[in-house]
């Protein structure tokens, strides 16, 4: 494999991106597929945002570039990257700059109803930001639904197990034989 590939797992808050990302990693490990995983939210978590970078895009890209360079030097060519808006078209340039021209991109948008997202966020957000997360989640769900590019694989998470969802995501990558993704329990 001479070029890098990235699996972008996006979706509203409460959809299960991080959990699904880790389960995708487990399936790939079971199939002995070399890969790295990055929780994209951590790449730009600073306060205050750097001057002139209110959306933290520049620092996120710098951090992604540095971390990917470390992985690539060690021979890794596949990356699982989870982040709410990672599937949007405007992120393509960041991954090409960070991972190299010709990077293969698979976009997966996880979806969940407002009810499911609320249940999950209510169980997860124990601090002072629950209402903000709920509002942001609904807003991002609409944005993602409207702007995810053609070819984005949409995976419904309502009422499904994490393993079942991850199998569908792995199948979208083509990184393992479909029989391996189906067998793993």
PAZAPA-4460 file (N, C-alpha, C; in steps of 0.05 Angstrom, whole numbers, plus 32768, in hexadecimal, padded with zeros to 4 digits):
% residues 185
    n_x    n_y    n_z   ca_x   ca_y   ca_z    c_x    c_y    c_z   seq   type   mol
   8011   7FE9   8000   8000   8000   8000   8012   8019   8000     1      X     A
   8010   8029   7FEB   8022   8040   7FE9   8015   805A   7FF0     2      X     A
   7FFB   805B   7FF4   7FEE   8074   7FFB   7FDE   8070   8015     3      X     A
   7FD8   8086   8022   7FC9   8085   803B   7FAB   8083   8035     4      X     A
   7F9C   8078   8048   7F7F   8077   8047   7F74   8080   8062     5      X     A
   7F5E   808E   8061   7F52   8097   807A   7F34   8091   807A     6      X     A
   7F2B   8087   8090   7F0E   8082   8095   7F05   8099   80A7     7      X     A
   7EF4   80AA   809C   7EE9   80C0   80AB   7ECE   80B7   80B6     8      X     A
   7ECB   80B7   80D1   7EB2   80B1   80DE   7EA7   80CA   80EA     9      X     A
   7E91   80D5   80DE   7E85   80ED   80E8   7E69   80E8   80F1    10      X     A
   7E5D   80FD   80FD   7E42   80FB   8106   7E3D   810E   811E    11      X     A
   7E24   8112   8124   7E1C   8124   813A   7E27   811A   8155    12      X     A
   7E27   812B   8168   7E2E   8123   8184   7E19   810F   818D    13      X     A
   7E23   80FA   8199   7E11   80E5   81A4   7E0B   80CE   8190    14      X     A
   7E18   80CF   8179   7E12   80BB   8165   7E23   80A2   8169    15      X     A
   7E3A   80A5   8177   7E4B   808D   817D   7E64   808C   816D    16      X     A
   7E6E   80A3   8163   7E86   80A3   8152   7E9F   8096   8160    17      X     A
   7EA5   809F   8178   7EBC   8094   8186   7EB9   8077   818C    18      X     A
   7EA2   806F   8196   7E9D   8053   819C   7E9F   8041   8183    19      X     A
   7E93   804A   816E   7E94   803B   8154   7EB1   803B   814A    20      X     A
   7EBF   8051   814C   7EDB   8052   8143   7EEC   803D   8151    21      X     A
   7EE8   803A   816B   7EF8   8026   817A   7EEF   800A   8172    22      X     A
   7ED6   8006   816D   7ECD   7FEB   8164   7ED7   7FE5   8148    23      X     A
   7ED8   7FF9   8137   7EE4   7FF5   811C   7F01   7FEC   8120    24      X     A
   7F0F   7FFA   8131   7F2B   7FF3   8137   7F2D   7FD6   8141    25      X     A
   7F1B   7FCD   8152   7F1B   7FB2   815C   7F17   7F9E   8145    26      X     A
   7F04   7FA4   8133   7F00   7F92   811C   7F19   7F91   810B    27      X     A
   7F25   7FA8   8106   7F3E   7FA8   80F6   7F54   7F99   8103    28      X     A
   7F57   7F9C   811E   7F6C   7F8D   812C   7F67   7F6F   8129    29      X     A
   7F4E   7F67   812C   7F47   7F4A   812A   7F4E   7F40   810E    30      X     A
   7F4C   7F51   80FA   7F52   7F49   80DE   7F70   7F4F   80D7    31      X     A
   7F7F   7F58   80EC   7F9B   7F5E   80E8   7FA0   7F72   80D3    32      X     A
   7F90   7F87   80D3   7F93   7F9E   80C0   7FA0   7FB4   80CF    33      X     A
   7FB8   7FBC   80C6   7FC7   7FD2   80D3   7FB8   7FEC   80CF    34      X     A
   7FB7   7FFB   80E5   7FA9   8015   80E4   7FAF   8025   80FD    35      X     A
   7FA8   803F   80FC   7FAA   8051   8113   7F8E   805D   8117    36      X     A
   7F89   8068   812F   7F6F   8074   8134   7F74   808F   8143    37      X     A
   7F66   80A3   813A   7F68   80BE   8147   7F4C   80C8   814C    38      X     A
   7F47   80D1   8165   7F2F   80DE   816C   7F33   80FC   8165    39      X     A
   7F27   8104   814F   7F2D   811F   8144   7F26   8136   8157    40      X     A
   7F13   8132   8169   7F0C   8148   817B   7F24   8150   818C    41      X     A
   7F36   813E   8192   7F4D   8145   81A2   7F62   8155   8193    42      X     A
   7F61   8155   8179   7F75   8163   8169   7F74   8181   816B    43      X     A
   7F5E   818C   8174   7F5B   81A9   8176   7F4F   81B3   8190    44      X     A
   7F51   81A4   81A5   7F44   81AC   81BE   7F56   81BE   81CE    45      X     A
   7F55   81D7   81C8   7F63   81EC   81D7   7F50   8203   81DD    46      X     A
   7F56   8212   81F2   7F46   822A   81F8   7F59   823F   8202    47      X     A
   7F58   8257   81F8   7F47   825F   81E2   7F51   8255   81C7    48      X     A
   7F41   8256   81B3   7F49   824E   8198   7F60   8260   8190    49      X     A
   7F73   8255   8181   7F8A   8266   8177   7F7F   827E   8168    50      X     A
   7F8D   8295   816B   7F85   82AD   815E   7F83   82A8   813F    51      X     A
   7F6D   82B1   8134   7F69   82AE   8117   7F60   8292   810F    52      X     A
   7F5B   8280   8123   7F53   8265   811D   7F3B   825D   812E    53      X     A
   7F25   826C   812B   7F0F   8268   813E   7F03   824C   813D    54      X     A
   7F06   823D   8127   7EFB   8222   8126   7F10   820D   812B    55      X     A
   7F28   8216   8132   7F3E   8204   813A   7F48   81F2   8123    56      X     A
   7F41   81F9   810A   7F49   81E9   80F3   7F67   81E8   80F0    57      X     A
   7F74   81FE   80F4   7F91   81FF   80EF   7FA0   81ED   8104    58      X     A
   7F99   81F0   811D   7FA7   81E0   8131   7FA0   81C2   812E    59      X     A
   7F87   81BD   8127   7F7F   81A1   8122   7F90   8195   810B    60      X     A
   7F93   81A4   80F6   7FA2   819A   80DF   7FC0   8196   80E7    61      X     A
   7FCB   81A9   80F5   7FE7   81A7   80FE   7FEB   818E   810F    62      X     A
   7FD9   8189   8122   7FDB   8172   8133   7FD7   8158   8124    63      X     A
   7FC3   8158   8112   7FBF   8140   8101   7FD7   813A   80F0    64      X     A
   7FE3   814E   80E5   7FFB   814B   80D4   8012   813F   80E4    65      X     A
   8016   8149   80FC   802C   813F   810D   8027   8122   8116    66      X     A
   800F   811C   811F   8009   8101   8128   800A   80EE   8111    67      X     A
   7FFE   80F5   80FA   7FFF   80E3   80E3   801B   80DE   80DA    68      X     A
   802C   80F2   80DA   8048   80EF   80D2   8056   80D9   80E3    69      X     A
   8050   80D9   80FD   805B   80C5   810F   8051   80A9   8108    70      X     A
   8037   80A7   8102   802C   808D   80FA   8038   8084   80DF    71      X     A
   8039   8096   80CC   8042   808F   80B1   8060   8086   80B1    72      X     A
   8070   8093   80C2   808C   808B   80C4   808F   806F   80CE    73      X     A
   807B   8065   80DC   807C   804A   80E7   806D   8037   80D5    74      X     A
   8065   8040   80BD   805A   802E   80A9   803B   802D   80A8    75      X     A
   802D   803C   80B8   8010   803B   80B8   8006   804A   809F    76      X     A
   7FF2   8040   8092   7FE6   804C   807A   7FC8   8050   807C    77      X     A
   7FBC   8045   8092   7F9F   8048   8095   7F99   8056   80AF    78      X     A
   7F86   8068   80AE   7F7E   8078   80C5   7F60   8078   80C9    79      X     A
   7F57   8073   80E1   7F3B   8078   80E9   7F3B   8093   80F7    80      X     A
   7F2A   80A5   80EE   7F29   80C0   80F9   7F0C   80C6   8100    81      X     A
   7F06   80CB   8119   7EEB   80D1   8121   7EE9   80EF   8128    82      X     A
   7ED5   80FC   811E   7ED0   8118   8124   7EB5   811F   8118    83      X     A
   7EA5   812F   8126   7E8A   8136   811E   7E88   813E   8100    84      X     A
   7E98   8151   80F7   7E95   815C   80DC   7EAA   8151   80C9    85      X     A
   7EB9   813D   80D0   7ECF   8133   80C0   7EC6   812A   80A4    86      X     A
   7EAD   8123   80A0   7EA4   811A   8086   7E9E   8130   8072    87      X     A
   7E9D   8149   807C   7E96   815F   806A   7EAB   8164   8055    88      X     A
   7EA4   816E   803E   7EB7   8172   8028   7ECF   8184   802F    89      X     A
   7ECA   8198   8040   7EE0   81AA   8046   7EF7   819E   8056    90      X     A
   7EF4   8186   8060   7F0A   8179   806F   7F1D   816A   805C    91      X     A
   7F15   8166   8043   7F25   8156   8031   7F42   8161   802E    92      X     A
   7F44   817B   802C   7F5E   8188   8029   7F70   8183   8041    93      X     A
   7F64   8183   8059   7F74   817E   8071   7F81   8162   8071    94      X     A
   7F71   814F   8068   7F7C   8133   8068   7F91   8130   8052    95      X     A
   7F8D   813D   803B   7FA2   813C   8026   7FBC   8149   802F    96      X     A
   7FB9   8160   803C   7FD2   816D   8046   7FDF   815D   805C    97      X     A
   7FCF   8152   806E   7FDB   8143   8085   7FE5   8128   807E    98      X     A
   7FD8   811A   806B   7FDE   80FE   8065   7FEA   80FA   804A    99      X     A
   7FE9   810E   8039   7FF5   810B   801F   7FE1   810C   8008   100      X     A
   7FE9   8117   7FF2   7FD8   8118   7FDA   7FD0   80FB   7FD3   101      X     A
   7FB8   80F8   7FCA   7FAE   80DE   7FC2   7FA4   80CD   7FD8   102      X     A
   7FA2   80D8   7FF0   7F97   80C9   8007   7F7B   80BF   7FFF   103      X     A
   7F76   80A5   8004   7F5C   809A   8000   7F4A   80A0   8017   104      X     A
   7F32   80AA   8011   7F20   80B3   8026   7F06   80A3   8025   105      X     A
   7EFE   8097   803B   7EE4   808B   803E   7ED5   809B   8053   106      X     A
   7EBE   80A6   804C   7EAE   80B6   805E   7E96   80A5   8068   107      X     A
   7E93   80A4   8082   7E7C   8096   808E   7E6E   80AA   80A1   108      X     A
   7E55   80AF   809C   7E45   80C0   80AD   7E32   80AF   80BE   109      X     A
   7E37   80AE   80D8   7E26   80A0   80EA   7E0E   80B2   80F0   110      X     A
   7DF6   80A7   80F1   7DDE   80B6   80F6   7DCF   80AA   810D   111      X     A
   7DC0   80BC   811A   7DAF   80B4   8131   7D98   80C8   8133   112      X     A
   7D81   80BE   813C   7D6A   80D0   8140   7D70   80E3   8157   113      X     A
   7D60   80F9   8159   7D63   810B   816F   7D5F   80FD   818A   114      X     A
   7D4C   80EA   818A   7D46   80DB   81A3   7D5E   80CB   81AC   115      X     A
   7D6A   80BC   8199   7D81   80AC   819F   7D99   80BD   81A8   116      X     A
   7D9E   80D3   8199   7DB4   80E4   81A1   7DB0   80F0   81BD   117      X     A
   7D97   80F8   81C3   7D91   8104   81DD   7D96   80EF   81F3   118      X     A
   7D8D   80D6   81EF   7D91   80C1   8203   7DAF   80BD   8208   119      X     A
   7DBF   80BB   81F3   7DDB   80B6   81F5   7DE9   80CD   8202   120      X     A
   7DE3   80E6   81FA   7DF0   80FD   8205   7DE9   8101   8223   121      X     A
   7DD0   80FC   822A   7DC7   80FE   8245   7DD7   80EB   8257   122      X     A
   7DDD   80D4   824D   7DED   80C0   825D   7E0A   80C7   825E   123      X     A
   7E14   80D6   824A   7E30   80DC   8248   7E38   80F7   8254   124      X     A
   7E28   810B   824F   7E2F   8126   8257   7E26   812B   8274   125      X     A
   7E38   8128   8286   7E31   812A   82A2   7E37   8146   82AD   126      X     A
   7E44   8156   829D   7E4C   8171   82A6   7E38   8186   829E   127      X     A
   7E41   819E   829B   7E30   81B6   8297   7E29   81BB   827A   128      X     A
   7E32   81AB   8267   7E2E   81B1   824B   7E1A   81A0   823C   129      X     A
   7E08   8192   824B   7DF5   8181   823E   7DE3   8190   822A   130      X     A
   7DD7   81A6   8232   7DC5   81B4   8220   7DD3   81BE   8208   131      X     A
   7DEB   81C8   820B   7DFC   81D1   81F5   7E02   81BA   81E2   132      X     A
   7E08   81A3   81EC   7E0E   818B   81DC   7DF5   8182   81CD   133      X     A
   7DDE   8183   81D9   7DC5   817B   81CC   7DBE   818D   81B5   134      X     A
   7DC1   81A7   81BA   7DBB   81BB   81A5   7DCF   81B8   818E   135      X     A
   7DE9   81B6   8195   7DFD   81B3   8180   7DFA   8199   8170   136      X     A
   7DF2   8184   817E   7DEF   816A   8170   7DD9   816C   815B   137      X     A
   7DC2   8178   8162   7DAC   817B   814F   7DB5   818D   8137   138      X     A
   7DC2   81A2   813D   7DCC   81B5   8128   7DE0   81A7   8115   139      X     A
   7DF2   8198   8121   7E06   818A   8110   7DF9   8173   8100   140      X     A
   7DE5   8166   810B   7DD7   8151   80FC   7DCB   815C   80E2   141      X     A
   7DBF   8173   80E4   7DB3   8180   80CD   7DC9   8188   80B9   142      X     A
   7DDE   8194   80C3   7DF5   819C   80B2   7E01   8185   80A3   143      X     A
   7E06   816F   80B1   7E12   8157   80A5   7DFF   814A   8091   144      X     A
   7DE6   814A   8097   7DD3   813E   8085   7DD2   814D   806A   145      X     A
   7DD4   8167   806C   7DD3   8178   8054   7DED   8178   8044   146      X     A
   7E04   8177   8052   7E1D   817D   8045   7E30   8165   8042   147      X     A
   7E2A   814E   804C   7E3B   8137   8048   7E3C   8132   802A   148      X     A
   7E54   812E   801E   7E56   812B   8001   7E4B   8111   7FF7   149      X     A
   7E45   8110   7FDE   7E3D   80F7   7FD1   7E52   80E2   7FD6   150      X     A
   7E4A   80CA   7FD9   7E5D   80B5   7FDF   7E62   80B0   7FFC   151      X     A
   7E58   80C2   800D   7E5A   80BD   802A   7E47   80A6   8032   152      X     A
   7E52   8093   8040   7E42   807C   8049   7E34   8085   8063   153      X     A
   7E1A   8083   8062   7E0A   808A   807A   7E02   8070   8089   154      X     A
   7E08   8070   80A3   7E03   8059   80B3   7DF1   8061   80CB   155      X     A
   7DDA   8055   80CC   7DC7   805B   80E2   7DD0   804C   80FB   156      X     A
   7DD0   805A   8112   7DD8   804D   812A   7DC2   8047   813E   157      X     A
   7DAA   8052   8139   7D93   804D   814B   7D8D   8030   814E   158      X     A
   7D8C   8026   8167   7D83   800B   816C   7D96   7FF5   8163   159      X     A
   7DAF   7FFC   815D   7DC2   7FE8   8153   7DD9   7FE5   8166   160      X     A
   7DE6   7FCE   8166   7DFD   7FCA   8177   7E15   7FD7   816B   161      X     A
   7E28   7FDE   817B   7E41   7FEA   8172   7E50   7FD7   815E   162      X     A
   7E50   7FBD   8164   7E5D   7FAA   8153   7E50   7FA9   8137   163      X     A
   7E36   7FA9   8137   7E27   7FA9   811D   7E2E   7FC2   810D   164      X     A
   7E2E   7FD9   811A   7E34   7FF2   810C   7E51   7FF2   8102   165      X     A
   7E63   7FE9   8113   7E80   7FE9   810B   7E84   7FD6   80F3   166      X     A
   7E76   7FC0   80F2   7E79   7FAE   80DC   7E71   7FBC   80C2   167      X     A
   7E5B   7FCB   80C3   7E53   7FDA   80AB   7E68   7FEE   80A3   168      X     A
   7E73   7FFC   80B6   7E88   8010   80B1   7EA1   8002   80A5   169      X     A
   7EAA   7FEC   80B0   7EC1   7FDE   80A6   7EBC   7FD5   8089   170      X     A
   7EA4   7FCB   8084   7E9D   7FC2   8069   7EA0   7FDA   8055   171      X     A
   7E99   7FF2   805D   7E9B   8009   804C   7EB8   8010   8044   172      X     A
   7ECB   8008   8055   7EE7   800E   804F   7EF4   7FFD   803A   173      X     A
   7EEB   7FE3   8039   7EF8   7FD0   8027   7F13   7FC7   8032   174      X     A
   7F19   7FCD   804B   7F33   7FC7   8056   7F36   7FA9   805F   175      X     A
   7F20   7F9B   8062   7F20   7F7F   8068   7F0B   7F71   8058   176      X     A
   7F0D   7F56   8056   7EF9   7F47   8048   7EDF   7F49   8057   177      X     A
   7EC9   7F4A   8049   7EAF   7F4D   8056   7EA8   7F36   8069   178      X     A
   7EB3   7F1E   8063   7EAE   7F08   8075   7EBA   7F0C   8090   179      X     A
   7ED1   7F19   8092   7EDE   7F1E   80AB   7ECE   7F31   80BC   180      X     A
   7EC5   7F47   80AF   7EB5   7F5B   80BD   7E9B   7F4E   80C8   181      X     A
   7E8F   7F3C   80B9   7E76   7F2F   80C2   7E7A   7F1C   80D9   182      X     A
   7E91   7F0D   80D8   7E95   7EF8   80EC   7E9B   7F03   8108   183      X     A
   7EA9   7F19   810B   7EB1   7F24   8125   7E99   7F2A   8136   184      X     A
   7E98   7F1F   814E   7E81   7F25   8160   7E89   7F36   8177   185      X     A
***
